[in-house]
Amino acid sequence: MSLDLKVKAEAFRAMHVGGTPLVLPNAWDAVSAKLFEAAGCKALATTSAGIAYALGWPDGERIPRDAMVAAVGRIVRAVDVPVTADMEAGFAKDVEGLAETVRAIIDVGAIGLNIEDSEKETKQLYDIPLAVERVRAVRSAAERAGIPLVINARSDVFLLGVGDPSERVGLAAARLNGYRRAGADCLFVPGVRDAETIGALVRAVEGPLNVLVGPGTPPVAELQRLGVARVTIGPAAAHAAMTVVRRVGEELLGRGTYGFLEGAITYPEMNALMGKRRLDA
Amino acid sequence: MSLDLKVKAEAFRAMHVGGTPLVLPNAWDAVSAKLFEAAGCKALATTSAGIAYALGWPDGERIPRDAMVAAVGRIVRAVDVPVTADMEAGFAKDVEGLAETVRAIIDVGAIGLNIEDSEKETKQLYDIPLAVERVRAVRSAAERAGIPLVINARSDVFLLGVGDPSERVGLAAARLNGYRRAGADCLFVPGVRDAETIGALVRAVEGPLNVLVGPGTPPVAELQRLGVARVTIGPAAAHAAMTVVRRVGEELLGRGTYGFLEGAITYPEMNALMGKRRLDA
């Protein structure tokens, strides 16, 4: 497996360069992963929020790390494409804990991970030296495991609204460039949606930029013109699915009708999809 | 817990009488369960297919029993309403295996289960004496556990197309009435959708009838007039959700747009829903 994982990680890293944004749907269980793979994705991300919801928790490292890792493993086993894991802020403050998280996701076959630079309880950014040290710890742990893990270092400068809006590109870039030098492969800034700021970030960061889709985000073609390397949707697909589940419940328990049956994927289709073996399984 | 479970099981049993059909949405993970509960259901069923898909398997007892039971447990822990488990044909042929399954789902807090009368590999009905014996084994195991488990005995006469169509109501009723005498609380016939046959089954079976919703099934109000006691939707809500997931993948990877964001449930809403504690937790 180790050789396979190395090859998979390198293949995934290579998808971040070349001018065409890598579009990663975010899966939360085996079936969402299978459906995205069938739709033609080259690789998959996970969504920490979606996984947490499915297993009974809110987002934000409330779910035990082992349960999150096991869910990542089920997604990895469901598909042939590379899978990068949203492990939030690494489920640990200290570098030893981060190393355990890295080891755990490599053990279940993930070839990348997100690492955030703010603390869950306080919603404060880690000081830059510590944040950089945390990225370095992830890289070291991956090296010790012998896997060229693709590290997506995330800065929460925009998400938490740190500093004056006019300063945020600079604040985020200073952090992200530090993370890049510490071993990050891709630099992730959620909370940015306007073309101007995205363009400024692309110019300011010294590595591939990951943009998170939300209301108002320019379409992928426009993100490509802006120089974005990677596009993810966070829990948006999970939210779309859950919106439908809510609607099914309301229709069934309210009017007592079954409009939700119309145009739906069928039982034989689903069983055929889920019964398809992985190439290497 | 044992006393709570007894009370819950009795409350659930009482929902099967009184003229208003008990409408049970079928959940496959903690979040679908929470959404159905928020929509106002009085109780929940699970869907074996939906659970299997989410964890990486096709339907039909391909998933290990322990994984299915654990998923039922996560659903139980997510909600306050009673939960009945779709355990297919009990994940066992012999009565000892059935007893283990009963014990396992009671241990995770389910207060009811489905038990089917056909064999998974052969897709053949069990002979009547054995099928009756299997229901009796489920009842005995529940009694040994001290829980008045609500047994939903299912006959696959219509699903498998056994016998001449004109004889099926009689064939199914003969089986179901045997299961009823062996300790079943509710009698389930999937594969029947027309009002005439449903009405004939209501008259022919000596207990509450469970109808499975599919294309063409009369609305709940009409099922009530026909005397149906319980209405379930199997994997229909899971299929509706998965249809949306497929559409999200196709839009994102195809046109590179994000129409799936429109009108979707939000991150704060989802976290509030998932953060809500159970009344007894």
Chai-1 contact restraints between the chains, C-beta under 6 A:
chainA,res_idxA,chainB,res_idxB,connection_type,confidence,min_distance_angstrom,max_distance_angstrom,comment,restraint_id
A,V23,B,L253,contact,1.0,0.0,6.0,A-B,restraint_1
A,P25,B,G249,contact,1.0,0.0,6.0,A-B,restraint_2
A,P25,B,L252,contact,1.0,0.0,6.0,A-B,restraint_3
A,D29,B,A54,contact,1.0,0.0,6.0,A-B,restraint_4
A,A30,B,L55,contact,1.0,0.0,6.0,A-B,restraint_5
A,A30,B,G56,contact,1.0,0.0,6.0,A-B,restraint_6
A,V31,B,Y53,contact,1.0,0.0,6.0,A-B,restraint_7
A,V31,B,A54,contact,1.0,0.0,6.0,A-B,restraint_8
A,S32,B,V245,contact,1.0,0.0,6.0,A-B,restraint_9
A,L35,B,V245,contact,1.0,0.0,6.0,A-B,restraint_10
A,L35,B,R246,contact,1.0,0.0,6.0,A-B,restraint_11
A,L35,B,G249,contact,1.0,0.0,6.0,A-B,restraint_12
A,F36,B,G249,contact,1.0,0.0,6.0,A-B,restraint_13
A,A39,B,G249,contact,1.0,0.0,6.0,A-B,restraint_14
A,A39,B,E250,contact,1.0,0.0,6.0,A-B,restraint_15
A,A39,B,L253,contact,1.0,0.0,6.0,A-B,restraint_16
A,G40,B,L253,contact,1.0,0.0,6.0,A-B,restraint_17
A,C41,B,L253,contact,1.0,0.0,6.0,A-B,restraint_18
A,Y53,B,V31,contact,1.0,0.0,6.0,A-B,restraint_19
A,Y53,B,M274,contact,1.0,0.0,6.0,A-B,restraint_20
A,A54,B,D29,contact,1.0,0.0,6.0,A-B,restraint_21
A,A54,B,V31,contact,1.0,0.0,6.0,A-B,restraint_22
A,L55,B,A30,contact,1.0,0.0,6.0,A-B,restraint_23
A,G56,B,A30,contact,1.0,0.0,6.0,A-B,restraint_24
A,G56,B,R74,contact,1.0,0.0,6.0,A-B,restraint_25
A,G56,B,A78,contact,1.0,0.0,6.0,A-B,restraint_26
A,P58,B,N271,contact,1.0,0.0,6.0,A-B,restraint_27
A,P58,B,M274,contact,1.0,0.0,6.0,A-B,restraint_28
A,P58,B,G275,contact,1.0,0.0,6.0,A-B,restraint_29
A,D59,B,N271,contact,1.0,0.0,6.0,A-B,restraint_30
A,R74,B,G56,contact,1.0,0.0,6.0,A-B,restraint_31
A,A78,B,G56,contact,1.0,0.0,6.0,A-B,restraint_32
A,V213,B,Y258,contact,1.0,0.0,6.0,A-B,restraint_33
A,P215,B,L261,contact,1.0,0.0,6.0,A-B,restraint_34
A,P219,B,G256,contact,1.0,0.0,6.0,A-B,restraint_35
A,P219,B,T257,contact,1.0,0.0,6.0,A-B,restraint_36
A,V220,B,G256,contact,1.0,0.0,6.0,A-B,restraint_37
A,A221,B,G256,contact,1.0,0.0,6.0,A-B,restraint_38
A,A236,B,L261,contact,1.0,0.0,6.0,A-B,restraint_39
A,A237,B,V245,contact,1.0,0.0,6.0,A-B,restraint_40
A,A237,B,V248,contact,1.0,0.0,6.0,A-B,restraint_41
A,H239,B,A264,contact,1.0,0.0,6.0,A-B,restraint_42
A,H239,B,I265,contact,1.0,0.0,6.0,A-B,restraint_43
A,A240,B,V244,contact,1.0,0.0,6.0,A-B,restraint_44
A,A240,B,V248,contact,1.0,0.0,6.0,A-B,restraint_45
A,A240,B,F260,contact,1.0,0.0,6.0,A-B,restraint_46
A,A240,B,A264,contact,1.0,0.0,6.0,A-B,restraint_47
A,A241,B,A241,contact,1.0,0.0,6.0,A-B,restraint_48
A,A241,B,V244,contact,1.0,0.0,6.0,A-B,restraint_49
A,A241,B,V245,contact,1.0,0.0,6.0,A-B,restraint_50
A,M242,B,I265,contact,1.0,0.0,6.0,A-B,restraint_51
A,T243,B,A264,contact,1.0,0.0,6.0,A-B,restraint_52
A,T243,B,I265,contact,1.0,0.0,6.0,A-B,restraint_53
A,V244,B,A240,contact,1.0,0.0,6.0,A-B,restraint_54
A,V244,B,A241,contact,1.0,0.0,6.0,A-B,restraint_55
A,V244,B,V244,contact,1.0,0.0,6.0,A-B,restraint_56
A,V245,B,S32,contact,1.0,0.0,6.0,A-B,restraint_57
A,V245,B,L35,contact,1.0,0.0,6.0,A-B,restraint_58
A,V245,B,A237,contact,1.0,0.0,6.0,A-B,restraint_59
A,V245,B,A241,contact,1.0,0.0,6.0,A-B,restraint_60
A,R246,B,L35,contact,1.0,0.0,6.0,A-B,restraint_61
A,V248,B,A237,contact,1.0,0.0,6.0,A-B,restraint_62
A,V248,B,A240,contact,1.0,0.0,6.0,A-B,restraint_63
A,G249,B,P25,contact,1.0,0.0,6.0,A-B,restraint_64
A,G249,B,L35,contact,1.0,0.0,6.0,A-B,restraint_65
A,G249,B,F36,contact,1.0,0.0,6.0,A-B,restraint_66
A,G249,B,A39,contact,1.0,0.0,6.0,A-B,restraint_67
A,E250,B,A39,contact,1.0,0.0,6.0,A-B,restraint_68
A,L252,B,P25,contact,1.0,0.0,6.0,A-B,restraint_69
A,L253,B,V23,contact,1.0,0.0,6.0,A-B,restraint_70
A,L253,B,A39,contact,1.0,0.0,6.0,A-B,restraint_71
A,L253,B,G40,contact,1.0,0.0,6.0,A-B,restraint_72
A,L253,B,C41,contact,1.0,0.0,6.0,A-B,restraint_73
A,G256,B,P219,contact,1.0,0.0,6.0,A-B,restraint_74
A,G256,B,V220,contact,1.0,0.0,6.0,A-B,restraint_75
A,G256,B,A221,contact,1.0,0.0,6.0,A-B,restraint_76
A,T257,B,P219,contact,1.0,0.0,6.0,A-B,restraint_77
A,Y258,B,V213,contact,1.0,0.0,6.0,A-B,restraint_78
A,F260,B,A240,contact,1.0,0.0,6.0,A-B,restraint_79
A,L261,B,P215,contact,1.0,0.0,6.0,A-B,restraint_80
A,L261,B,A236,contact,1.0,0.0,6.0,A-B,restraint_81
A,A264,B,H239,contact,1.0,0.0,6.0,A-B,restraint_82
A,A264,B,A240,contact,1.0,0.0,6.0,A-B,restraint_83
A,A264,B,T243,contact,1.0,0.0,6.0,A-B,restraint_84
A,I265,B,H239,contact,1.0,0.0,6.0,A-B,restraint_85
A,I265,B,M242,contact,1.0,0.0,6.0,A-B,restraint_86
A,I265,B,T243,contact,1.0,0.0,6.0,A-B,restraint_87
A,N271,B,P58,contact,1.0,0.0,6.0,A-B,restraint_88
A,N271,B,D59,contact,1.0,0.0,6.0,A-B,restraint_89
A,M274,B,Y53,contact,1.0,0.0,6.0,A-B,restraint_90
A,M274,B,P58,contact,1.0,0.0,6.0,A-B,restraint_91
A,G275,B,P58,contact,1.0,0.0,6.0,A-B,restraint_92
